[in-house]
Amino acid sequence: VLKGLADDGGLFVPERIPALPVSLGELKGMTYQETAYAVMKQFLTDFTEEELKTCIARAYDRKFDTPEIAPLRKVEDLCYLELFHGPTSAFKDVALCMLPQLLTAAKAQKGMKEDILILTATSGDTGKAALEGFKDVSKTQILVFYPKDGVSDIQQLQMVTQEGGNVGVCAVVGNFDDAQTGVKKLFADEELAQQLAERGYFLSSANSINWGRVLPQIVYYISAYSDLRREGAIEKGQEINVCVPTGNFGNILAAYYAKMMGVPIKTLICASNENNVLTDFLRTGVYDRNRPFHNTLSPSMDILISSNLERLLFELSGRDDKQVTEYMEQLAEKGSYEVSVPIKTKLHQTFAAGYCDDAQTKETIRRMWEEQHYLIDPHTAVAFDVLEQYRKESGDETPTVVVSTASPFKFCDSVLGALGVTELAEGTAILDQLAELTGVPVPAPLAALKNKSVRFSQTVSKEHMVDQVLEMLK
């Protein structure tokens, strides 16, 4: 949790994936906070009960606009896991309200005197959630890099207006992969590490390369299954499918870990946009990032290098770190690798995959609103469309949870366009335009943007990200 990335550039994984500590029937009667404690204590064995419960209580409080934290919304025969009820209206809040608490507790436990410098790359949602989570946290600085012209206007506005005396935001010329690769290089930069140490800082990350980011995400899949049981939507022990829109693979990886812990998840359906590198990989076993990069209506998934796939390969290879290292080296050297036949077999047993282009995304948003009166964002629309494709192709009608990752108000221009609006309001007025058209209220955190001024306007090339780090610490 403190280091984020391992010394060799790889990712930390648990020594083992524990089974659920209590029965699914017992979980059915727990609050979200109680479920979080039951699950996370199995992994965070060096935290005391008091430390962990304090972290959870501080993370999952009135910052969320619903006491359920991650409620299920039933629409027709599907349940949408709404993960956008936190302080930045996106699913990253569930993890990034928890991570600062874990970091602070871990640092105190270790008796560390240095300040923490959090470096994070974002494809849109992580940035604001991390900034909000670490805002004014004592002895911590956070610097977020986002791809210039690669996030929505509202996502960018959320970041560049961020309050707090310990925060920094900078655009990177290029796409998210450029920003993410740049941050990883900063972690491996020995000269930078030396300079930071001389100034009394050590590096950590709020990206999902940090295990402290992935762990809290496991909880909401377990909570969702418990909610389905509580509501009588499924029978005891009945299997479900989960459909997840994902780019960096962290969100669907958390569902895979929940399955490993004992949640009866039958199929994990991976939904991609036109940057469909994961779709091709899960179908063929070949990961190939040598393809055109597309800026789409679902920008948080505009990714060609999915970091968390490394953790899945570790589990599917029988925890063979040498084999995974070879794959990662091939990816770095030639941009592609092909996994072994046993891994391909395991992939096909557990995962399905599909993708959805922008035209389909808009059509899905329009159809969901007109037919179901349910307003969804472009990422959720990708998931719904891919699920429909999967059901038609497979005939699998297993009860399914669709993961809804963000408020539609974070992507007003795309949602309004999908609903047939051609003349869009400028700036934050577009929030009211969508609210007036649909009757759906603007989430309070986004409505608050109307009165905020821009604080950050820096742009750097990926080669000069290190200069921005050193500039922030002057």
Beta strands, then each sheet from edge to edge (+ up, - down):
strand 1: 72-75
strand 2: 78-82
strand 3: 115-121
strand 4: 140-147
strand 5: 167-172
strand 6: 201-205
strand 7: 240-245
strand 8: 265-272
strand 9: 286-288
strand 10: 336-338
strand 11: 351-355
strand 12: 400-404
strand 13: 459-460
sheet 1: 1+ 2- 12- 7- 8- 11-
sheet 2: 6+ 3+ 4+ 5+ 13+
sheet 3: 9+ 10-
end
